Structures are given as structure tokens and as C-alpha cells.
């Protein structure tokens, strides 16, 4: 089991969470968008939250600013989090607007606030689990969509709830975080999403 658990840290790496959220939003049974629009939105989100950060990662790794994609050290996390902050701002201002995609817009705003909190914590020498931040935010978003559209997404909600446990276990097995850091990540992932739920439910 110890050999399998690390896989969950890669499958649910925080860099993938916006894409997962977008996929669920666009392709779950409540979706009313044309296929061409779905793929365009998915492309925008994938480029800004996945492709560009990966390019920055390779650049930072080549210059010795970061050692691995998990960014285990406090000093390695500041630049990626700053980059992610600006990329999310770009996305919610130019592509995923409140007028066209309010649910996804508020999810990304919640992700922005979570990212800013994780960044601020670094300045007080506190490391939050970005994995737990991401997977917990995604879980609340899927739960919110289920309530908003009155759809039966019990399997997806149950699956993501279990995945929260697997991701937490993965981070502990890899000795990437303490239990406190996991709880901090869980908290800063959940709270902004719950607060923004009141604006779109």
C-alpha cells in the first residue's frame, strides 16, 4: 500500500485541480453548453493553469530555484504560488467571467484566495498542504454544483471524499507534511469555497 499511495499525490497534484473542476463543470449531466464552447473553455483553463505553470516549473528547475514538482521547501513555494496567483487573476478577468460561467468563476476565486493564504503563511514559516487545499476545494465545488443544479452526484462526492483521505495518507507516507500542515491545507481549501457558495448557490 505504501508503494501505491504516492500515486495519489501525482494524480491529485494541485496543478491539475482547476482542470478537473472544469471538466466536471462542463461535462457533468447539468451542462448546457455547446461542445465547441466546452472544449474552448477547457483549452483556456488548461493553458493558463496547467501548461504555463509547467513551463515555469521547467524554467525554475533549470535555474535551480526549485528541486521537484512537489516543491517540498518553503523557499521553493513562493515563486510558483505568486505565478499561480497572477494566472488565476488573468483567467477570471479574461476568460472565466462571472457573467458567462458564474459557478466556475467563483470556484477559481476561491482557489485564488486559498493560494493567497498559502502564500501568506510562507512568510510566517508555515507550510500548508497544497494537495489537501486542492482536493478539498474540488470536493466542495462538486458538492455545491450538485446542490445548485439539483443533480445526483453522490458517486462523485463520495469518491472525492475518499480521495481526500488517500491524498492525506499519501502526503504522510511520503513524509511531505505533518498532520498539522495537512489540516491547514484542508482548512484553507474548504473555507473560501464555502464562503463563495453563498454567492452562486
Residue, then its C-alpha position, 0 to 999 in steps of 0.5 A: x500500500x505504501x508503494x501505491x499511495x504516492x500515486x495519489x499525490x501525482x494524480x491529485x497534484x494541485x496543478x491539475x485541480x482547476x482542470x478537473x473542476x472544469x471538466x466536471x463543470x462542463x461535462x457533468x449531466x447539468x451542462x448546457x453548453x455547446x461542445x465547441x464552447x466546452x472544449x474552448x473553455x477547457x483549452x483556456x483553463x488548461x493553458x493558463x493553469x496547467x501548461x504555463x505553470x509547467x513551463x515555469x516549473x521547467x524554467x525554475x528547475x533549470x535555474x535551480x530555484x526549485x528541486x521537484x514538482x512537489x516543491x517540498x521547501x518553503x523557499x521553493x513555494x513562493x515563486x510558483x504560488x505568486x505565478x499561480x496567483x497572477x494566472x488565476x487573476x488573468x483567467x477570471x478577468x479574461x476568460x472565466x467571467x462571472x457573467x458567462x460561467x458564474x459557478x466556475x468563476x467563483x470556484x477559481x476565486x476561491x482557489x485564488x484566495x486559498x493560494x493567497x493564504x498559502x502564500x501568506x503563511x510562507x512568510x510566517x514559516x508555515x507550510x500548508x498542504x497544497x494537495x489537501x487545499x486542492x482536493x478539498x476545494x474540488x470536493x466542495x465545488x462538486x458538492x455545491x454544483x450538485x446542490x445548485x443544479x439539483x443533480x445526483x452526484x453522490x458517486x462523485x462526492x463520495x469518491x472525492x471524499x475518499x480521495x481526500x483521505x488517500x491524498x492525506x495518507x499519501x502526503x504522510x507516507x511520503x513524509x511531505x507534511x505533518x498532520x498539522x500542515x495537512x489540516x491547514x491545507x484542508x482548512x484553507x481549501x474548504x473555507x473560501x469555497x464555502x464562503x463563495x457558495x453563498x454567492x452562486x448557490 
